[in-house]
Amino acid sequence: MLIQVENLKKSYKTGEVITNVLNRVEMNLDEGEIGVILGPSGSGKSTLLNMIGGIDRCDSGKIVVNKIEVTKLNEDELTDYRRNYIGFIFQFYNLIQNLTVLENVEVVSNISKTPLKTDEILKAVGMFDKRYRFPRELSGGEQQRVSIARAVVKNPKLLLCDEPTGALDFSTSREILKLLQKVNEDFKTTILMITHNTAISHMAHRIYKVRNGKITDKILNDRIVPAERIEW
């Protein structure tokens, strides 16, 4: 297993009110798989993703990624963990506006221990011909392609995707999902994605349904749907 989550709990306190965000969450994901965490807004799925990515901390429980017990790492070790093992793709791109496409990708490549070739990745995501353009000169879908290239070029063990199609129209969303499926197949990158869109789960090997901070269903999908055939 690349990811092992055991008995994970997280709550927030506001004044005298305690809000339980995650309650005894357990999940696993094998290396090379695509996993989808499916749930409505406020269900706890973003918190779970952020803990696996070393951005947030749990109250109790255990997270192991690539044999590293993330829940025991200190702040410096978490920084190294995020740099060396994790790629992040967010809903709103987070590109550096005064850098070109090429520079946005290279800035991550330059801090990676084992980066992939930048030109190869830009060709894989269909952005090589636009490598000298700035983010303001790109469509939303093109910016998301650059954010995927930026995450993949560092050659991460795990790619975490936070609603990667949430800001895109249907046609562009499907192209981005096709690209993520291609990254999984070509580079053997393990992908964990959160979404509220049930249709997207059909392209995943494992599906985790989350509601009110609990995993209510775990599905091992034996009929993977190609992204180009997903409809919603």
C-alpha positions as CSV (number, residue, x, y, z in Angstrom):
1,M,0.0,0.0,0.0
2,L,1.3,3.5,-0.8
3,I,-1.2,5.2,1.5
4,Q,-2.5,3.8,4.8
5,V,-4.8,5.9,7.0
6,E,-5.9,4.5,10.3
7,N,-8.4,5.8,12.9
8,L,-7.9,9.4,11.8
9,K,-9.6,12.1,13.9
10,K,-9.8,15.9,13.5
11,S,-11.9,18.5,15.2
12,Y,-11.9,22.3,15.5
13,K,-12.9,24.3,18.5
14,T,-14.6,27.7,18.2
15,G,-15.4,29.2,21.6
16,E,-17.2,26.4,23.4
17,V,-18.3,24.7,20.2
18,I,-16.4,21.6,19.0
19,T,-16.9,20.6,15.4
20,N,-15.8,17.1,14.5
21,V,-14.4,17.2,10.9
22,L,-13.1,13.6,10.7
23,N,-14.2,10.7,12.8
24,R,-12.2,7.4,12.8
25,V,-11.4,7.6,9.1
26,E,-9.6,4.6,7.6
27,M,-8.5,4.1,3.9
28,N,-5.8,2.6,1.7
29,L,-4.5,3.2,-1.8
30,D,-2.1,1.0,-3.7
31,E,0.8,2.4,-5.7
32,G,-0.1,3.2,-9.3
33,E,-3.9,3.5,-8.5
34,I,-6.3,6.4,-8.9
35,G,-8.4,7.0,-5.9
36,V,-11.4,9.4,-5.5
37,I,-12.7,10.8,-2.3
38,L,-16.3,11.6,-3.1
39,G,-18.5,13.8,-0.9
40,P,-20.5,17.1,-0.6
41,S,-19.0,20.4,0.5
42,G,-18.2,20.3,4.2
43,S,-18.0,16.5,4.4
44,G,-14.3,16.6,5.5
45,K,-12.7,15.4,2.2
46,S,-10.4,18.5,1.8
47,T,-9.2,18.1,5.4
48,L,-8.4,14.5,4.8
49,L,-6.5,15.4,1.6
50,N,-4.6,18.1,3.3
51,M,-3.5,15.8,6.1
52,I,-2.3,13.1,3.7
53,G,-0.4,15.9,1.9
54,G,1.2,17.1,5.2
55,I,-0.5,20.5,5.1
56,D,-2.7,19.9,8.1
57,R,-2.3,17.8,11.2
58,C,-4.7,15.4,12.8
59,D,-5.8,15.1,16.5
60,S,-5.1,11.4,16.6
61,G,-4.6,8.4,14.2
62,K,-2.0,7.5,11.7
63,I,-1.1,8.3,8.1
64,V,1.6,6.4,6.3
65,V,2.7,7.3,2.8
66,N,5.4,5.4,1.0
67,K,6.4,3.9,4.3
68,I,6.8,7.3,5.9
69,E,4.6,7.9,9.0
70,V,3.5,11.4,8.1
71,T,1.7,11.9,11.5
72,K,5.1,11.7,13.3
73,L,7.0,14.2,11.2
74,N,8.1,17.6,12.6
75,E,7.7,20.8,10.6
76,D,11.0,20.6,8.8
77,E,10.4,16.9,8.0
78,L,6.9,17.8,6.6
79,T,8.5,20.4,4.3
80,D,10.9,17.7,2.9
81,Y,8.0,15.2,2.6
82,R,5.9,17.7,0.6
83,R,8.9,18.6,-1.6
84,N,10.1,15.1,-2.3
85,Y,7.0,12.9,-2.4
86,I,3.9,15.0,-3.0
87,G,2.5,16.9,-6.0
88,F,-0.5,19.2,-5.6
89,I,-3.1,20.3,-8.1
90,F,-5.6,22.8,-6.9
91,Q,-8.9,24.1,-8.3
92,F,-7.6,27.5,-8.9
93,Y,-4.2,26.8,-10.6
94,N,-2.0,29.0,-8.3
95,L,0.4,29.8,-11.1
96,I,3.0,32.6,-10.7
97,Q,1.6,35.3,-13.0
98,N,4.9,37.0,-14.0
99,L,6.6,33.7,-15.0
100,T,6.1,32.0,-18.3
101,V,4.6,28.5,-18.6
102,L,8.2,27.1,-18.9
103,E,9.4,29.0,-15.9
104,N,6.4,28.0,-13.8
105,V,7.3,24.4,-14.3
106,E,11.1,24.9,-14.0
107,V,10.7,26.6,-10.6
108,V,9.4,23.3,-9.2
109,S,11.8,21.1,-11.3
110,N,14.8,23.0,-9.8
111,I,14.0,22.1,-6.2
112,S,13.2,18.4,-6.9
113,K,15.8,15.6,-6.2
114,T,14.6,13.5,-9.2
115,P,12.7,15.7,-11.6
116,L,11.4,14.5,-15.0
117,K,12.5,16.4,-18.1
118,T,10.5,19.7,-18.4
119,D,10.1,19.6,-22.2
120,E,8.8,16.0,-21.9
121,I,6.2,16.9,-19.4
122,L,5.1,20.0,-21.3
123,K,4.7,17.9,-24.4
124,A,2.7,15.3,-22.4
125,V,0.2,18.0,-21.2
126,G,0.0,19.6,-24.6
127,M,1.6,22.9,-23.6
128,F,5.1,22.7,-25.2
129,D,4.1,25.1,-28.0
130,K,2.9,27.7,-25.5
131,R,5.9,27.4,-23.1
132,Y,6.8,31.0,-23.5
133,R,3.4,32.4,-22.8
134,F,2.3,33.9,-19.5
135,P,-0.7,32.6,-17.4
136,R,-2.8,35.7,-18.4
137,E,-2.5,34.6,-22.0
138,L,-4.0,31.1,-21.4
139,S,-7.5,29.8,-21.0
140,G,-8.6,28.2,-17.7
141,G,-8.1,24.7,-19.1
142,E,-4.6,25.6,-20.3
143,Q,-3.7,27.0,-16.9
144,Q,-4.8,23.8,-15.3
145,R,-2.6,21.8,-17.7
146,V,0.3,23.9,-16.6
147,S,-0.5,23.3,-12.9
148,I,-0.6,19.5,-13.7
149,A,2.8,19.8,-15.5
150,R,4.2,21.7,-12.5
151,A,3.0,19.0,-10.1
152,V,4.2,16.0,-12.2
153,V,7.6,17.4,-13.2
154,K,8.9,16.8,-9.7
155,N,8.2,13.1,-10.2
156,P,6.1,12.7,-7.0
157,K,5.1,9.4,-5.5
158,L,1.6,10.8,-4.9
159,L,-0.4,13.4,-6.8
160,L,-3.1,15.1,-4.7
161,C,-5.9,16.8,-6.7
162,D,-8.3,19.2,-4.9
163,E,-11.4,19.6,-7.2
164,P,-9.1,19.9,-10.3
165,T,-12.1,20.4,-12.6
166,G,-14.2,22.5,-10.3
167,A,-13.6,25.8,-12.1
168,L,-13.9,24.4,-15.6
169,D,-16.7,23.7,-18.1
170,F,-17.7,20.2,-19.1
171,S,-15.6,19.9,-22.2
172,T,-12.5,21.2,-20.6
173,S,-13.1,19.2,-17.5
174,R,-13.1,16.0,-19.5
175,E,-9.8,17.0,-21.2
176,I,-8.2,17.5,-17.8
177,L,-9.5,14.1,-16.6
178,K,-8.1,12.5,-19.7
179,L,-4.8,14.1,-19.0
180,L,-4.7,12.9,-15.4
181,Q,-5.5,9.4,-16.6
182,K,-2.7,9.7,-19.0
183,V,-0.3,10.8,-16.3
184,N,-1.3,7.8,-14.2
185,E,-0.7,5.4,-17.1
186,D,2.4,6.9,-18.6
187,F,4.3,7.8,-15.4
188,K,2.7,5.3,-13.0
189,T,1.9,8.2,-10.7
190,T,-0.5,7.4,-7.9
191,I,-3.4,9.9,-7.9
192,L,-5.8,10.8,-5.1
193,M,-8.5,13.2,-6.1
194,I,-11.4,14.8,-4.1
195,T,-14.6,15.8,-5.8
196,H,-18.3,16.2,-5.3
197,N,-19.0,15.0,-8.9
198,T,-20.1,11.3,-8.8
199,A,-19.4,10.8,-12.5
200,I,-15.6,11.4,-12.0
201,S,-15.5,8.4,-9.6
202,H,-16.0,6.0,-12.5
203,M,-12.4,6.5,-13.7
204,A,-11.0,5.6,-10.3
205,H,-9.7,2.2,-9.0
206,R,-10.9,3.0,-5.5
207,I,-13.8,5.2,-4.4
208,Y,-14.3,6.5,-0.9
209,K,-17.6,8.2,-0.1
210,V,-17.4,10.7,2.8
211,R,-20.2,12.3,4.7
212,N,-20.1,14.2,8.0
213,G,-16.5,13.3,8.6
214,K,-16.9,9.6,8.1
215,I,-16.2,7.2,5.2
216,T,-19.6,5.7,4.5
217,D,-18.6,3.4,1.7
218,K,-15.5,2.0,0.2
219,I,-15.7,0.7,-3.4
220,L,-13.1,-1.3,-5.4
221,N,-13.9,-0.4,-9.0
222,D,-13.3,-3.3,-11.4
223,R,-14.8,-1.4,-14.4
224,I,-12.6,1.6,-15.0
225,V,-14.2,4.1,-17.4
226,P,-11.9,6.0,-19.8
227,A,-12.1,9.7,-19.0
228,E,-13.4,10.5,-22.6
229,R,-16.5,8.5,-21.9
230,I,-17.4,10.2,-18.6
231,E,-20.7,12.0,-18.8
232,W,-22.5,14.3,-16.2
